[in-house]
Amino acid sequence: MIKTAEMLGKIQEEPIMKKRVLEKYENNPVVTPAMMPREVLYTFNPGAIKFNGKYILVMDTTTLDDIHRLWIARSDDGIHFVPDPEPLPMPPVDPYHPETCTYDPRITKIGDDYYLMYASDLSQNNVRIGLMKTRDFESFERVCTASELGNRNGALFPEKIDGLYARFDRPFGNELEPCSMWMSYSPDLIFWGKSRPVTYHGKPFMDGFKMGAGAVPIRTEKGWLEIYHTVSTTCNGFIYRLKAMLLDINDPSVIIGYTKDFILWPEHEYENRGRVNNVVFTCNAIPEDDGTLRIYYGAADTNIGLATGNINELIELCLANQ
């Protein structure tokens, strides 16, 4: 049948819109450098959690001396954030474990403690995974400067696996080389080992040129839900986007299924242009009581956006690709 011009015009006027699994807040970004109490260059990649009814962001900020520092912002409604007057008060380090920059924190609640697992930087390719804890988000105690050089994207599980603490990490030699997600285990949060790559269908899993953990894993009835980042190469750089995977509840190094399609990607000016162009990146995913998943993400390493979705929809998308 030949479509008439009138029919074609109607199709163009009424496009079929596919619902996104993660919807971006219409007034993004929710945090920008201009909102800070003193001048900073960038605000990005926050860890996030709900604490005493408030939303807490522990953000990366780059101060005018070009050092990445952690900085807390707080909100009653999860949209309007007020940064603290000064950066997060870091606990002291010993002379053998200096920290040039601290960034990309993931916040995990275990018992009454909130653990911040973050990148502890000596230089771009000399990165370790640091760990500290708090009970009030006012004062912080160092657990350790963890692990060997050349490891980042640490995300601590909220419960032990076979009697051991568990974390995602990402060992790497150089930031420009391919690297993927691994699991490591510890009896005491200080000494880590039994490391193994995350696998899918019995083989080490690789999605994109490089990839790594994003959020702290979320326990569900179907398995551990993990929001992760995947990086693609272009003719002039990288693009950072988000996907989700579902992991075996007893052995989270085993992927049950993952989303074939990206669930969040850079498309707006605040995500495409900044300190690092073409980036959406997350260190958090907050499950709400109504099944909503709230994700605060770094946009172009410059601003912070908010996206929300439904946990069950994400799980179903993962299970569709087993």
PAZAPA-4460 file (N, C-alpha, C; in steps of 0.05 Angstrom, whole numbers, plus 32768, in hexadecimal, padded with zeros to 4 digits):
% residues 322
    n_x    n_y    n_z   ca_x   ca_y   ca_z    c_x    c_y    c_z   seq   type   mol
   8011   7FE8   8000   8000   8000   8000   8012   8019   8000     1      M     A
   800B   802C   7FEF   801B   8045   7FEE   800F   8059   8002     2      I     A
   8020   8064   8014   8017   8077   8028   8014   8092   801B     3      K     A
   7FFE   809F   8020   7FF9   80BA   8016   8009   80CE   8025     4      T     A
   800B   80E6   801A   801A   80FC   8027   800D   8102   8042     5      A     A
   7FF2   8101   8043   7FE5   8106   805C   7FEC   80F2   8072     6      E     A
   7FEE   80D9   806A   7FF5   80C4   807D   8011   80C8   8087     7      M     A
   8024   80CE   8074   8040   80D2   807C   8043   80EA   808F     8      L     A
   8033   80FF   808A   8034   8116   809B   802B   8110   80B7     9      G     A
   8016   80FE   80B9   800C   80F7   80D4   8021   80E6   80E3    10      K     A
   802F   80D5   80D5   8044   80C5   80E1   805A   80D7   80EC    11      I     A
   8062   80EB   80DC   8077   80FD   80E5   806E   810E   80FD    12      Q     A
   8054   8115   80FE   804A   8125   8114   8048   8115   812E    13      E     A
   8045   80FA   812C   8040   80EA   8143   8055   80D4   8145    14      E     A
   806E   80DB   814A   8083   80C6   814C   807F   80B4   8163    15      P     A
   8086   809B   8160   8085   8088   8175   809E   808B   8187    16      I     A
   8099   8092   81A0   80AF   8097   81B3   80B3   807E   81C5    17      M     A
   80CB   8073   81C5   80D1   805D   81D6   80D8   8067   81F2    18      K     A
   80CC   805C   8206   80D1   8064   8222   80ED   805B   822A    19      K     A
   80FC   806E   8236   8117   8068   823F   8116   805A   825A    20      R     A
   8128   8048   825E   8129   803A   8277   8133   804C   828E    21      V     A
   8144   8060   8287   814C   8074   829A   8144   808F   828E    22      L     A
   8135   809F   829D   812C   80B9   8295   813C   80CE   82A3    23      E     A
   8147   80E1   8294   8156   80F7   82A0   8144   810C   82AB    24      K     A
   814B   8117   82C1   813C   812D   82CE   813C   8145   82BB    25      Y     A
   8125   8150   82B7   8122   8165   82A2   8131   817E   82A8    26      E     A
   8138   8183   82C1   8147   819B   82C8   8164   8196   82CF    27      N     A
   816F   8180   82C4   818B   817A   82C7   819C   8191   82BD    28      N     A
   81B4   8195   82C7   81C1   8186   82DD   81B7   818F   82F8    29      P     A
   81B9   817D   830D   81B0   8184   8327   81C6   8190   8338    30      V     A
   81DF   818C   8331   81F6   8198   833E   8209   81A2   8329    31      V     A
   8213   81BB   832B   8226   81C6   8319   823C   81D4   832A    32      T     A
   8253   81DA   831E   8268   81E9   832C   825E   8204   8337    33      P     A
   824B   8211   8329   8242   822B   8332   8233   822A   834C    34      A     A
   822A   8212   8355   821B   8210   836D   822D   820D   8386    35      M     A
   8246   8209   8382   8258   8204   8398   825E   821D   83A8    36      M     A
   8264   8219   83C3   8268   8230   83D4   8281   8240   83CE    37      P     A
   8294   8233   83C1   82AC   8242   83B7   82B2   8237   839C    38      R     A
   82C2   8245   838D   82C6   823F   8371   82D5   8225   836D    39      E     A
   82C9   8214   835D   82D5   81FB   8355   82D3   81F9   8336    40      V     A
   82E2   81E6   832B   82E1   81E3   830E   82CB   81D0   8305    41      L     A
   82C7   81BA   8314   82B5   81A5   830B   82A8   8198   8324    42      Y     A
   828F   818D   8320   8281   817C   8333   8277   8164   8324    43      T     A
   827D   814C   832D   8276   8134   831D   8278   811A   832D    44      F     A
   826E   8104   8321   8272   80E9   832A   826D   80E4   8348    45      N     A
   8255   80EB   8352   8251   80E8   836F   824A   80CB   8377    46      P     A
   8253   80C4   838E   8246   80AE   839D   822D   80BA   83A9    47      G     A
   8219   80A9   83AD   8200   80B3   83B8   81F2   809E   83C9    48      A     A
   81E3   80A8   83DD   81D4   8096   83EF   81C0   80A6   83FE    49      I     A
   81AB   8099   8408   8198   80A6   841A   81A1   80A1   8437    50      K     A
   81A2   80B7   8447   81AB   80B6   8462   8199   80C8   8473    51      F     A
   818C   80BB   8487   817A   80CA   8499   8165   80DA   8489    52      N     A
   815B   80CF   8474   8146   80DC   8464   8150   80F0   8450    53      G     A
   816A   80F5   844F   8175   8108   843C   8185   80FA   8427    54      K     A
   8188   8107   8410   8199   80FD   83FB   81B5   8109   83FE    55      Y     A
   81C9   80F7   83FE   81E5   8100   8401   81F3   80FA   83E7    56      I     A
   8200   810F   83DD   8213   810B   83C7   822F   8110   83D1    57      L     A
   8241   80FD   83CC   825E   8102   83D0   826A   8105   83B5    58      V     A
   826F   811E   83AD   8276   8125   8392   8294   8126   838D    59      M     A
   829C   8122   8375   82B7   812A   836C   82B5   8148   8366    60      D     A
   82C8   8157   8371   82CA   8173   8369   82E8   8178   8363    61      T     A
   82EC   8189   834F   8307   8191   8348   830B   81AE   8350    62      T     A
   831C   81B2   8364   8321   81CD   836D   8335   81DB   835A    63      T     A
   8339   81F5   835F   8349   8205   834C   8366   81FD   834B    64      L     A
   836F   81ED   835D   838B   81E2   835C   838C   81C9   834C    65      D     A
   8375   81C1   833F   8373   81AA   832D   8375   8190   833C    66      D     A
   836C   8190   8355   836C   8178   8366   834F   816F   8369    67      I     A
   834A   8155   8365   832F   814A   836A   832B   8145   8388    68      H     A
   8316   8151   8393   8310   814D   83AF   82F3   8145   83B2    69      R     A
   82ED   8135   83C7   82D2   812C   83CC   82C4   8142   83DB    70      L     A
   82AA   8147   83D4   829A   815D   83DF   827E   8153   83E3    71      W     A
   8272   8158   83F9   8256   814E   83FF   8242   8164   83F8    72      I     A
   822B   815B   83EC   8214   816C   83E8   81FC   815D   83F3    73      A     A
   81E8   816B   83FF   81D2   815F   840C   81B8   816A   8402    74      R     A
   81A3   8159   8403   8189   8161   83F8   8172   8153   8407    75      S     A
   815C   8162   840B   8144   8156   8416   8134   8147   8401    76      D     A
   8134   8151   83E8   8122   8146   83D4   8131   8137   83BD    77      D     A
   814B   8136   83BE   815A   8128   83AA   815E   8138   8390    78      G     A
   8156   8151   8391   8159   8162   8379   8168   817C   837F    79      I     A
   8161   8189   8396   816E   81A2   839D   8183   819C   83B2    80      H     A
   819C   819F   83AA   81B3   8197   83BB   81C1   81B0   83C5    81      F     A
   81CA   81AE   83DE   81DA   81C3   83EB   81F5   81B7   83F2    82      V     A
   820B   81C1   83E5   8226   81B6   83EC   822E   81C0   8407    83      P     A
   823F   81AF   8414   824B   81B7   842D   825E   81CF   8428    84      D     A
   8264   81DE   843D   8276   81F6   8439   8292   81EE   8430    85      P     A
   829C   81D7   8437   82B7   81CF   8431   82B7   81B2   8427    86      E     A
   82CD   81A9   841A   82CF   818D   8412   82CD   817A   8429    87      P     A
   82C7   8161   8423   82C6   814C   8437   82E0   814A   8447    88      L     A
   82DF   8149   8461   82F7   8147   8472   8304   812C   8470    89      P     A
   8319   8129   845F   8325   8110   845B   8336   8108   8474    90      M     A
   8334   80EF   847C   8345   80E5   8492   8363   80E6   8489    91      P     A
   8375   80E8   849C   8391   80EA   8495   839C   80D0   8488    92      P     A
   83B0   80D3   8478   83BE   80BC   846B   83DA   80BA   8476    93      V     A
   83E5   80A2   8474   8401   809F   847D   8414   80A6   8466    94      D     A
   842D   80AB   846C   8440   80B5   8457   8443   80A1   8440    95      P     A
   843D   8088   8444   8441   8074   842F   8429   8072   841C    96      Y     A
   8414   8080   8423   83FB   807F   8413   83F0   809B   840E    97      H     A
   83FF   80AC   8401   83F5   80C7   83FB   83DE   80C6   83E7    98      P     A
   83CE   80DA   83E7   83B8   80DC   83D3   83B9   80F7   83C6    99      E     A
   83BE   80F7   83AC   83BE   8110   839D   83A2   8119   8397   100      T     A
   8391   8107   838E   8375   810C   8388   8363   80F6   8393   101      C     A
   834B   80FC   839B   8337   80E8   83A3   831D   80ED   8394   102      T     A
   8311   80D7   8389   82FA   80DB   8378   82EB   80C1   8374   103      Y     A
   82D4   80C3   8367   82C3   80AC   835F   82BC   809A   8377   104      D     A
   82AF   80A5   838C   82A8   8095   83A3   828F   8085   839F   105      P     A
   828E   806D   83AA   8276   805D   83AC   8270   8059   83CA   106      R     A
   8257   805C   83D2   824F   805C   83EE   823F   8042   83F3   107      I     A
   8248   8032   8406   823B   8019   840D   8235   8018   842B   108      T     A
   821C   8012   8432   8214   800F   844E   8217   7FF2   8456   109      K     A
   8226   7FED   846B   8228   7FD3   8478   8225   7FD7   8495   110      I     A
   8210   7FCC   84A1   820A   7FD1   84BD   8205   7FEE   84C2   111      G     A
   8212   7FFA   84D5   820E   8017   84DB   8223   8028   84CD   112      D     A
   8235   801C   84BD   824A   802B   84B0   8244   8030   8493   113      D     A
   824D   8047   8489   824B   804E   846D   8268   804F   8462   114      Y     A
   826E   803D   8450   8289   803B   8445   828B   804A   842B   115      Y     A
   82A0   805A   8428   82A6   8068   8410   82BE   805B   8403   116      L     A
   82BA   804E   83EC   82D0   8042   83DD   82D5   8054   83C5   117      M     A
   82EE   805E   83C2   82F3   8073   83AF   830E   806F   83A1   118      Y     A
   8313   807F   838D   832D   807E   837F   8341   8090   838E   119      A     A
   8357   8085   8395   836D   8093   83A3   8384   8095   8390   120      S     A
   8389   80AE   8388   8399   80B3   8370   83B5   80BE   8377   121      D     A
   83CA   80B1   836C   83E4   80BC   836D   83EA   80CB   8353   122      L     A
   83E1   80BF   833D   83E2   80CC   8322   83CD   80BD   8312   123      S     A
   83CA   80C4   82F9   83B4   80BA   82E9   83B4   809B   82E8   124      Q     A
   83CB   808F   82E5   83CC   8072   82E3   83D7   8064   82FC   125      N     A
   83DA   8073   8311   83E3   8068   832B   83CC   806D   833F   126      N     A
   83B7   805D   833C   839F   8060   834C   839A   8047   835D   127      V     A
   8392   804B   8376   838A   8036   8387   836D   803A   8390   128      R     A
   8363   8027   839E   8348   8029   83A9   834A   802F   83C7   129      I     A
   8341   8046   83CF   8340   804E   83EB   8326   8047   83F8   130      G     A
   8326   8045   8412   830E   803E   8421   830D   804D   843B   131      L     A
   82F7   805A   8441   82F2   8067   845B   82D5   8063   8462   132      M     A
   82CE   806A   847B   82B2   8065   8484   82A9   807C   8495   133      K     A
   828E   807E   8498   8282   8092   84A8   8268   8087   84B3   134      T     A
   825E   8095   84C8   8243   808E   84D2   8231   80A7   84D1   135      R     A
   823C   80BE   84CA   822C   80D7   84CB   8231   80E9   84B4   136      D     A
   8243   80E3   84A2   824A   80F3   848B   8254   810F   8494   137      F     A
   8260   810F   84AC   826D   8127   84B6   828B   8122   84BB   138      E     A
   8291   810B   84C7   82AD   8103   84CC   82B1   80E8   84BF   139      S     A
   82CA   80E3   84B7   82D1   80CB   84A8   82EA   80BE   84B3   140      F     A
   82E9   80A3   84B3   82FF   8093   84BD   830B   8083   84A6   141      E     A
   8325   8083   84A4   8332   8073   848F   8332   8056   8497   142      R     A
   8329   8045   8485   832B   8028   8488   8346   801E   847E   143      V     A
   834D   8027   8466   8367   8020   845B   836B   8030   8441   144      C     A
   8383   8032   8438   8389   8039   841D   838D   801E   840F   145      T     A
   8379   8016   8402   8377   7FFA   83FA   8386   7FF4   83E1   146      A     A
   838E   7FDB   83DE   8395   7FCE   83C5   83AE   7FD9   83B8   147      S     A
   83B4   7FCD   83A2   83CB   7FD2   8392   83C6   7FEA   837F   148      E     A
   83DC   7FF4   8374   83D9   8009   8360   83CC   7FFD   8347   149      L     A
   83BF   800F   8338   83B2   8006   831F   8398   7FF8   8323   150      G     A
   8387   8004   8335   836C   7FF9   833A   835A   800F   8341   151      N     A
   8341   800E   8336   832E   8023   833C   8312   8017   8338   152      R     A
   82FE   8029   8339   82E1   8021   8337   82DA   800C   834C   153      N     A
   82E4   8010   8364   82DC   7FFE   837A   82C0   8003   8383   154      G     A
   82B0   7FEE   8385   8294   7FF0   838F   8290   7FD9   83A2   155      A     A
   828C   7FE0   83BC   828A   7FCC   83D1   826D   7FC1   83D3   156      L     A
   826A   7FA7   83D3   8250   7F9A   83D6   8245   7FA0   83F2   157      F     A
   822A   7FA2   83F5   821F   7FA8   840F   821D   7F90   8422   158      P     A
   8226   7F79   841A   8226   7F62   842C   823D   7F4F   8423   159      E     A
   8244   7F3D   8435   825A   7F2B   842F   8250   7F15   841C   160      K     A
   8263   7F0A   840C   825F   7EF3   83FB   8270   7EDC   8405   161      I     A
   8263   7EC7   840D   8272   7EB0   8418   8284   7EB8   842F   162      D     A
   827B   7ECA   8440   828A   7ED2   8457   829F   7EE7   8453   163      G     A
   82A2   7EF1   843A   82B6   7F05   8433   82A9   7F1E   8429   164      L     A
   82B6   7F35   842F   82AE   7F4E   8422   82B4   7F4B   8404   165      Y     A
   82A4   7F58   83F4   82A8   7F56   83D7   82A6   7F72   83CA   166      A     A
   82B5   7F75   83B5   82B5   7F8F   83A7   82B8   7F8A   8389   167      R     A
   82AD   7F9B   8379   82B6   7F9E   835E   82CF   7FAF   835D   168      F     A
   82E1   7FA9   834B   82F7   7FBB   8346   82FF   7FB9   8328   169      D     A
   8312   7FC9   8320   831B   7FC9   8304   8339   7FCD   8303   170      R     A
   8348   7FB7   8303   8365   7FB9   82FF   836B   7FC3   82E3   171      P     A
   8380   7FD3   82E1   8387   7FDD   82C6   83A5   7FE6   82C7   172      F     A
   83B1   7FE6   82B0   83CC   7FEF   82AE   83CF   800B   82A5   173      G     A
   83BD   8013   8292   83BE   802F   8288   83A1   8036   8280   174      N     A
   839A   804F   8285   837F   8058   8281   8376   8056   8264   175      E     A
   8389   8054   8252   8383   8052   8235   8382   8036   822B   176      L     A
   8385   8022   823D   8384   8006   8236   8369   7FFA   823D   177      E     A
   8361   7FE4   822F   8348   7FD7   8237   8349   7FCC   8253   178      P     A
   8333   7FCD   8262   8331   7FC2   827C   8314   7FBC   8283   179      C     A
   8310   7FA9   8296   82F5   7FA0   829B   82F0   7F9C   82B9   180      S     A
   82D9   7F92   82C0   82D0   7F8F   82DC   82DB   7F75   82E8   181      M     A
   82E4   7F77   8301   82ED   7F60   8310   82DF   7F60   832B   182      W     A
   82E0   7F49   8338   82D7   7F46   8354   82EF   7F3F   8365   183      M     A
   82F0   7F4B   837D   8304   7F44   8391   82F6   7F41   83AC   184      S     A
   8304   7F32   83BE   82F8   7F2B   83D8   830C   7F30   83EE   185      Y     A
   8301   7F35   8406   8312   7F3C   841D   8306   7F32   8437   186      S     A
   8316   7F29   844A   830C   7F21   8464   8308   7F39   8477   187      P     A
   8316   7F50   8470   8317   7F66   8483   8316   7F82   8477   188      D     A
   8310   7F84   845D   830F   7F9D   844E   832A   7FAA   844A   189      L     A
   833F   7F9C   8451   835A   7FA7   844E   836A   7F96   8439   190      I     A
   836B   7F7C   843D   8379   7F6A   842B   8365   7F5E   8417   191      F     A
   836B   7F62   83FE   8358   7F5A   83E9   8366   7F45   83D7   192      W     A
   8356   7F31   83CF   8361   7F1C   83BD   834A   7F0C   83B1   193      G     A
   8351   7EF3   83A9   833E   7EE1   839B   8331   7EF0   8383   194      K     A
   8341   7F01   8377   8336   7F12   8361   8331   7F01   8348   195      S     A
   831B   7F08   833B   8313   7EFA   8323   8303   7F0D   8311   196      R     A
   8305   7F09   82F7   82F5   7F1A   82E5   82D7   7F13   82E6   197      P     A
   82C6   7F26   82E2   82A9   7F21   82DF   82A5   7F12   82C5   198      V     A
   8294   7EFD   82C6   8291   7EEB   82AF   8274   7EEB   82A5   199      T     A
   8271   7EE4   828C   8257   7EE1   827F   8259   7EC9   826D   200      Y     A
   8247   7EB5   8272   8248   7E9C   8263   8264   7E8E   8266   201      H     A
   8270   7E91   827D   8289   7E83   8283   82A2   7E91   8279   202      G     A
   829F   7EA9   826D   82B7   7EB7   8263   82B9   7ED3   826F   203      K     A
   82D1   7EDE   8272   82D4   7EF9   827C   82C3   7F0C   826B   204      P     A
   82B4   7F1E   8278   82A2   7F30   826A   82AF   7F4A   8263   205      F     A
   82AB   7F52   824A   82B6   7F6C   8241   82A0   7F7A   8231   206      M     A
   829A   7F92   8238   8285   7FA2   822B   8290   7FBD   8224   207      D     A
   8298   7FC1   820B   82A4   7FDA   8203   82C2   7FD8   8205   208      G     A
   82CF   7FEF   81FF   82ED   7FEF   8200   82F7   7FEB   821D   209      F     A
   82E9   7FF7   8230   82EE   7FF2   824C   82D4   7FF6   825B   210      K     A
   82D3   7FEC   8274   82BB   7FED   8284   82C2   7FEB   82A1   211      M     A
   82AF   7FF2   82B2   82B3   7FF0   82CF   829A   7FF3   82DE   212      G     A
   829B   7FED   82F8   8284   7FF0   8309   827B   800D   830B   213      A     A
   8261   8010   830E   8256   802A   8313   824C   802B   8330   214      G     A
   8233   8022   8333   8226   8024   834D   822E   800E   8360   215      A     A
   8229   8012   837A   822A   7FFC   838D   8214   7FE8   8385   216      V     A
   821B   7FCE   8384   8207   7FBA   837B   81EE   7FB9   838D   217      P     A
   81D7   7FB4   8381   81BE   7FB4   838F   81B3   7F97   838F   218      I     A
   81AD   7F8D   83A7   81A2   7F72   83AA   8185   7F72   83A2   219      R     A
   817D   7F60   8390   8161   7F5C   8388   815B   7F3E   8389   220      T     A
   8141   7F37   8386   8139   7F1B   8387   8145   7F0C   8370   221      E     A
   814C   7F19   835A   8156   7F0B   8342   8174   7F0B   8340   222      K     A
   8181   7F1A   8352   819E   7F1B   8351   81A8   7F37   8358   223      G     A
   81C2   7F3B   8357   81CE   7F55   835C   81CB   7F67   8343   224      W     A
   81BF   7F7E   8346   81BC   7F91   8330   81D3   7FA5   8331   225      L     A
   81E2   7FA7   831C   81F9   7FB9   831A   81F7   7FCB   8302   226      E     A
   81F8   7FE5   8308   81FA   7FF9   82F2   8218   7FFE   82ED   227      I     A
   8221   7FFA   82D4   823D   7FFD   82CE   8241   8010   82B7   228      Y     A
   825A   8018   82B3   8261   802A   829D   8270   801A   8288   229      H     A
   826C   8021   826F   827A   8015   8259   8284   802C   8247   230      T     A
   829C   8028   823C   82A9   803D   822D   82AE   8034   8211   231      V     A
   82A6   8045   81FE   82AB   8040   81E1   82BF   8053   81D7   232      S     A
   82CE   804B   81C3   82E2   805C   81B6   82D6   8069   819D   233      T     A
   82DF   8082   8198   82D7   8090   8180   82F1   8099   8172   234      T     A
   82EE   80A8   815C   8306   80B1   814E   8315   80C6   815E   235      C     A
   8308   80D2   8172   8316   80E8   8181   8311   80E5   81A0   236      N     A
   830C   80CD   81AA   830A   80CA   81C6   82F7   80B4   81CF   237      G     A
   82EE   80B6   81E8   82DC   80A2   81F4   82C0   80AC   81F7   238      F     A
   82AD   809A   81F9   8292   80A0   8201   828B   808E   8219   239      I     A
   8282   809A   822F   827B   808A   8247   825C   8089   8248   240      Y     A
   8252   8070   824B   8235   806C   824D   8230   8056   8262   241      R     A
   8216   8053   826A   820F   8041   827F   81FE   802A   8275   242      L     A
   8202   8012   8282   81F2   7FFB   827D   81EC   7FEE   8299   243      K     A
   81DD   7FD8   8298   81D7   7FC9   82B1   81DC   7FAC   82AD   244      A     A
   81E4   7F9E   82C2   81E7   7F81   82C2   81DB   7F75   82DB   245      M     A
   81D3   7F5C   82D9   81C8   7F4D   82EF   81DB   7F36   82F5   246      L     A
   81E3   7F33   830F   81F7   7F20   8317   81EC   7F0B   832A   247      L     A
   81F8   7EF4   8329   81F0   7EDE   833B   81F2   7EE6   8358   248      D     A
   81DD   7EE0   8367   81DC   7EEA   8383   81F1   7EDD   8394   249      I     A
   81F9   7EC5   838E   820D   7EB7   839F   8229   7EBA   8394   250      N     A
   822C   7EBF   837A   8246   7EC3   836E   8244   7EDB   835B   251      D     A
   8247   7EF3   8365   8243   7F0B   8355   8258   7F0F   833F   252      P     A
   826C   7EFE   833D   827E   7F00   8327   8272   7EF4   830D   253      S     A
   825A   7EE8   8310   824C   7EDB   82F9   8235   7EEC   82F1   254      V     A
   8235   7EF4   82D7   8220   7F05   82CC   8209   7EF3   82C3   255      I     A
   81F1   7EF8   82CC   81D9   7EEA   82C2   81D0   7EF6   82A8   256      I     A
   81CF   7F10   82A6   81C7   7F1E   828D   81CD   7F3B   8290   257      G     A
   81CD   7F49   8279   81D3   7F66   8279   81C3   7F74   8263   258      Y     A
   81C1   7F8E   8264   81B2   7F9D   8251   81C3   7FA0   8237   259      T     A
   81B7   7F97   8221   81C6   7F9B   8207   81C9   7FB8   8200   260      K     A
   81B4   7FC7   8206   81B4   7FE4   81FF   81BE   7FF5   8216   261      D     A
   81C8   800C   820F   81D0   8020   8224   81B7   8029   8232   262      F     A
   81B9   802E   824C   81A3   8039   825B   81A6   8057   8261   263      I     A
   81BE   8061   825E   81C3   807E   8261   81DB   8085   8250   264      L     A
   81D9   809C   8242   81EF   80A4   8230   81F0   80C3   822E   265      W     A
   8207   80CE   8227   8209   80EB   8224   81FB   80F5   820B   266      P     A
   81EB   8109   820E   81DC   8114   81F7   81D8   8132   81F8   267      E     A
   81D9   813E   8211   81D4   815A   8214   81EF   8169   8218   268      H     A
   81ED   8183   8216   8205   8194   8217   8214   818F   8231   269      E     A
   8206   818D   8248   8213   818A   8261   8220   816E   8264   270      Y     A
   821A   815B   8253   8226   8141   8253   823C   813D   823E   271      E     A
   823A   814E   822A   824C   814B   8213   8265   815D   8214   272      N     A
   8263   8173   8223   8279   8186   8223   8280   818D   8240   273      R     A
   829A   8189   8247   82A3   818F   8262   82C0   8186   8265   274      G     A
   82C8   8180   827D   82E3   8177   8283   82EA   815E   8272   275      R     A
   82D7   814B   8270   82DA   8134   825E   82C0   8132   824E   276      V     A
   82C2   8136   8234   82AA   8136   8224   829E   811B   8221   277      N     A
   8283   811B   821C   8274   8102   8215   8275   80ED   822B   278      N     A
   826D   80F6   8244   826E   80E3   825B   8255   80E5   826B   279      V     A
   8249   80CD   8270   8238   80C9   8288   8244   80B3   8298   280      V     A
   8245   80B7   82B2   8254   80A4   82C3   8247   80A4   82DF   281      F     A
   8243   808D   82EA   8236   808D   8305   8247   807D   8319   282      T     A
   8244   8085   8332   8250   8077   8349   8239   806F   835C   283      C     A
   8220   8070   8354   820A   806B   8366   81F1   8062   8358   284      N     A
   81DF   8056   8367   81C4   8050   835E   81B4   804B   8377   285      A     A
   81A1   805D   837D   8192   805C   8396   8177   8050   8391   286      I     A
   8171   8038   839D   8156   802D   839B   8143   803A   83AE   287      P     A
   812C   8043   83A4   8117   804E   83B4   8103   8039   83BC   288      E     A
   80F2   803E   83D0   80DF   802B   83DA   80CA   8023   83C5   289      D     A
   80C4   8035   83B2   80B0   8030   839D   80BB   8022   8385   290      D     A
   80D4   8019   8386   80E0   800B   836F   80EF   801D   835B   291      G     A
   80EF   8037   8361   80FE   8049   8350   811B   8047   8356   292      T     A
   812B   8049   8341   8148   804B   8344   8151   8067   833D   293      L     A
   815F   8073   834F   8168   808F   834B   8187   808F   8347   294      R     A
   8190   809A   8331   81AC   809B   832A   81B5   80B7   8326   295      I     A
   81C9   80BF   8336   81D7   80D9   8331   81F0   80D3   8321   296      Y     A
   81F4   80E1   830B   820A   80DA   82F9   821B   80F2   82F3   297      Y     A
   8234   80ED   82EF   8246   8102   82E6   8242   8107   82C8   298      G     A
   8241   8120   82C0   823C   8128   82A5   8254   8138   829B   299      A     A
   8263   812C   8288   827B   8138   827C   828F   8140   8291   300      A     A
   8290   8131   82A8   82A2   8137   82BE   82A0   8154   82C7   301      D     A
   8288   8160   82C5   8285   817C   82CB   826D   8182   82DC   302      T     A
   8256   8175   82D6   823D   8179   82E4   8232   815E   82EE   303      N     A
   821C   8160   82FD   820F   8147   8307   81F2   8148   82FE   304      I     A
   81E9   8132   82F1   81CE   812F   82E9   81C0   8119   82F9   305      G     A
   81A5   8118   82F6   8195   8104   8303   8185   80F5   82EF   306      L     A
   8184   80DA   82F1   8173   80C9   82E0   8165   80B5   82F2   307      A     A
   814C   80AE   82EB   813D   809B   82FB   8131   8086   82E9   308      T     A
   812D   806E   82F4   8121   8058   82E6   8114   8045   82F9   309      G     A
   810C   802E   82EF   80FF   801A   8300   8111   8001   8302   310      N     A
   8115   7FF8   831A   8128   7FE2   831F   811E   7FC9   8311   311      I     A
   8105   7FC2   8312   80FB   7FAA   8306   80FE   7FAB   82E7   312      N     A
   80FA   7FC2   82DB   80FE   7FC4   82BE   811B   7FBF   82B7   313      E     A
   812E   7FC9   82C7   814A   7FC4   82C1   8150   7FA6   82C4   314      L     A
   8145   7F99   82D8   814A   7F7D   82DC   813F   7F6D   82C4   315      I     A
   8127   7F74   82BB   811C   7F65   82A4   812C   7F69   828B   316      E     A
   8137   7F81   8287   8148   7F85   8270   8162   7F74   8272   317      L     A
   816C   7F71   828A   8184   7F60   828D   817D   7F43   8287   318      C     A
   8166   7F3A   8292   815E   7F1E   828E   8157   7F17   8271   319      L     A
   8150   7F2C   8262   814A   7F27   8246   8163   7F21   8235   320      A     A
   817A   7F25   8241   8194   7F20   8234   81A5   7F0E   8245   321      N     A
   819C   7EF5   824A   81AA   7EE2   825B   81BF   7ED3   824C   322      Q     A
***
